[in-house]
Amino acid sequence: VIGLAVLILGRNRDLSVSGPTIAFSLVVATHAVLTLTPSLMLLVGRRLFWPIPAERAAPDGAVWRWVGRTAAARPRMVVAIVLALLAPAAMYGARVEPLYDSLAEYPADSSFVRGAKLYYERFHGAIEVSEPTLIVRTDRSLKAPEARAALIEGLDASAASLRSVVPLAYVRDLADPLGTRRSEPTDTRGGMPKRSAAMLSPDSLLAQIFAGDFYLGRSGTTTRIDLAFRLPPRSTVAMDQLETVRSTVESVVRDRLSAQLGPTRVNVLVAGETATYADIRALQRRDFAVIAVVA
């Protein structure tokens, strides 16, 4: 009960809510075992052991008597033997990585798995891609022409920097809302037909209207970046790359804005499937470290 109750210290709500709830249930069950169960046994009486006669219902307990005597006579030897048996399993368990791939939890022929695989094959090629959304927050308005020009310069520079640190599939932002201007010659552009991409060039009026409404926040101090890099979104490798992506964009955009507009504070937040699993992993590591020690 106490061990489960300390799960309330977890920041993960699944732990902090379920742990104390189960602990309370065990308290109720314990009181029932110590009060209700003996009363029911007394009412049923010897019929409780039917069809075995009551005299032969209880085992003689010879094995457990031997275990008890051995443990009491040679406690150090018993501890050493048990630790020796448990140590390999503990060492192996410490190296096990948690599974974050939700597709692996379902049968391969389920509609969820088949639909997800079809999406990645048709729109991104055969390999899965991580598609995080970066929210770039600043302490100045980005709507003025000079600020917008500096921001676009910073977005172009950050896209170039990201290509050197992660295997990018595409980048879409205020500077390139369709992800076509910076695309590689062999890029499929996320499944967009080439004729449509040409009609909606980054310099067209329609693209500029779309970019302003979609990639620049209403406050004028926030912009978003939609990107994809060629790593499975639920893999630990993709999670590990998120901080590199975030810090790269933050430093590059800050440097460009500060050079053009003066000292500017920039903060980048990451959203999306991979970011969700990365947060879950961080919560699990923190909660395990705290709860294990307290328990």
NULUM-414955 format. One line per 10 residues: number of its first residue (from 1); their letters; for each residue z, y, x of C-alpha. Coordinates in steps of 0.02 Angstrom, whole numbers. Example, Ala and Ser with C-alpha at 12.3 -4.5 7.8 and 13.67 -1.06 7.14 Angstrom:
<recs>
1	AS	390/-225/615  357/-53/684
</recs>
This chain:
<recs>
1	VIGLAVLILG	0/0/0  45/123/138  -110/80/238  -223/114/90  -127/270/40  -162/354/208  -348/353/164  -306/513/71  -317/597/242  -504/563/247
11	RNRDLSVSGP	-627/704/218  -748/581/141  -709/586/-45  -753/401/-65  -605/363/48  -484/499/-4  -502/453/-189  -521/264/-185  -383/230/-56  -236/304/-153
21	TIAFSLVVAT	-306/235/-316  -307/57/-248  -134/84/-172  -66/136/-342  -149/-17/-421  -62/-128/-294  107/-50/-336  78/-91/-520  18/-267/-477  170/-296/-364
31	HAVLTLTPSL	290/-247/-503  197/-362/-622  209/-507/-498  396/-479/-473  439/-456/-658  306/-511/-782  245/-665/-688  418/-747/-669  452/-713/-854  290/-798/-904
41	MLLVGRRLFW	326/-945/-788  497/-964/-868  421/-967/-1042  289/-1096/-993  414/-1202/-899  365/-1370/-823  200/-1368/-919  139/-1244/-788  108/-1391/-668  9/-1498/-793
51	PIPAERAAPD	-69/-1624/-764  26/-1647/-599  209/-1691/-620  322/-1547/-568  407/-1657/-436  242/-1679/-342  168/-1505/-374  242/-1421/-221  172/-1472/-50  292/-1531/83
61	GAVWRWVGRT	239/-1388/200  243/-1493/358  101/-1398/441  178/-1226/411  349/-1287/468  267/-1338/633  180/-1170/647  343/-1078/615  440/-1180/744  303/-1156/875
71	AAARPRMVVA	292/-968/849  481/-950/856  500/-1059/1011  354/-986/1112  311/-813/1043  226/-750/1203  110/-900/1211  64/-881/1027  26/-695/1049  -81/-730/1203
81	IVLALLAPAA	-181/-867/1114  -211/-760/959  -264/-609/1061  -381/-717/1165  -463/-780/1005  -479/-607/928  -532/-509/1083  -717/-566/1085  -737/-521/902  -655/-351/929
91	MYGARVEPLY	-765/-313/1079  -921/-361/981  -867/-261/829  -838/-104/932  -1022/-102/978  -1091/-126/802  -1184/27/737  -1166/63/551  -1325/42/448  -1389/201/364
101	DSLAEYPADS	-1558/135/307  -1552/131/117  -1719/38/113  -1639/-108/204  -1513/-130/63  -1649/-177/-64  -1769/-325/-72  -1933/-293/16  -2030/-321/-145  -1929/-195/-249
111	SFVRGAKLYY	-2021/-45/-321  -1908/75/-224  -1953/0/-54  -2138/-23/-94  -2151/156/-159  -2067/229/-6  -2178/130/113  -2334/179/17  -2284/363/27  -2264/357/216
121	ERFHGAIEVS	-2426/259/241  -2534/371/132  -2463/541/181  -2399/518/359  -2482/364/431  -2401/195/460  -2238/260/536  -2096/339/439  -2058/522/471  -1901/627/460
131	EPTLIVRTDR	-1927/784/355  -1781/904/378  -1778/1081/310  -1709/1216/426  -1629/1371/351  -1632/1517/473  -1504/1652/432  -1501/1822/517  -1395/1980/503  -1543/2096/473
141	SLKAPEARAA	-1683/2112/346  -1844/2020/388  -1952/2106/257  -1999/2259/361  -2169/2242/449  -2096/2249/625  -1959/2123/581  -2084/2007/498  -2198/2016/649  -2054/1975/766
151	LIEGLDASAA	-2001/1831/654  -2177/1758/651  -2182/1771/840  -2015/1679/849  -2075/1545/727  -2231/1514/830  -2129/1502/989  -2001/1384/910  -2141/1271/845  -2212/1262/1021
161	SLRSVVPLAY	-2041/1223/1093  -2008/1087/964  -2167/996/1012  -2094/971/1185  -1930/896/1125  -1975/792/970  -2134/700/913  -2185/826/779  -2297/779/633  -2307/953/558
171	VRDLADPLGT	-2218/1121/546  -2231/1234/394  -2151/1406/390  -2184/1590/354  -2307/1599/499  -2403/1443/447  -2360/1400/265  -2490/1262/251  -2456/1184/419  -2639/1196/468
181	RRSEPTDTRG	-2648/1334/600  -2543/1237/726  -2605/1063/677  -2677/945/805  -2864/908/785  -2825/730/729  -2683/779/613  -2701/725/431  -2607/882/376  -2494/786/261
191	GMPKRSAAML	-2639/719/158  -2712/891/117  -2903/886/100  -2991/984/238  -3090/1088/112  -2930/1141/22  -2848/1182/188  -2996/1292/234  -2992/1384/68  -2805/1415/86
201	SPDSLLAQIF	-2808/1475/266  -2647/1554/334  -2732/1725/333  -2788/1717/151  -2704/1826/20  -2652/1674/-82  -2568/1595/69  -2475/1756/108  -2411/1770/-71  -2360/1589/-69
211	AGDFYLGRSG	-2275/1607/100  -2177/1762/50  -2111/1682/-110  -2075/1512/-35  -2023/1539/145  -1930/1705/138  -1765/1712/46  -1732/1838/-91  -1604/1927/17  -1736/1955/150
221	TTTRIDLAFR	-1618/1894/286  -1658/1707/272  -1813/1604/304  -1847/1417/297  -1942/1296/407  -2009/1130/340  -2046/1009/479  -2071/824/509  -2053/722/666  -2112/544/688
231	LPPRSTVAMD	-1948/450/684  -1876/346/540  -1767/467/440  -1619/348/425  -1615/297/609  -1480/350/731  -1617/415/847  -1674/539/715  -1495/592/681  -1466/623/866
241	QLETVRSTVE	-1620/735/872  -1560/852/734  -1443/951/845  -1580/972/975  -1699/1035/841  -1569/1153/768  -1514/1227/934  -1694/1247/995  -1749/1345/842  -1589/1449/842
251	SVVRDRLSAQ	-1603/1503/1023  -1791/1538/1019  -1789/1639/858  -1634/1736/915  -1716/1780/1081  -1877/1842/1000  -1791/1943/864  -1668/2019/987  -1808/2066/1107  -1906/2156/970
261	LGPTRVNVLV	-1769/2223/855  -1611/2231/961  -1461/2112/962  -1478/1994/813  -1364/1854/755  -1456/1696/704  -1381/1540/626  -1482/1385/584  -1427/1256/456  -1513/1088/426
271	AGETATYADI	-1542/1002/259  -1631/843/209  -1609/655/210  -1580/637/397  -1454/780/395  -1361/695/252  -1343/533/349  -1292/628/506  -1153/714/408  -1097/546/337
281	RALQRRDFAV	-1091/474/512  -989/621/576  -868/604/430  -848/418/459  -811/441/644  -684/579/610  -599/486/467  -589/323/563  -509/408/713  -376/493/604
291	IAVVA	-342/354/478  -337/213/604  -204/301/709  -97/351/559  -112/180/478
</recs>
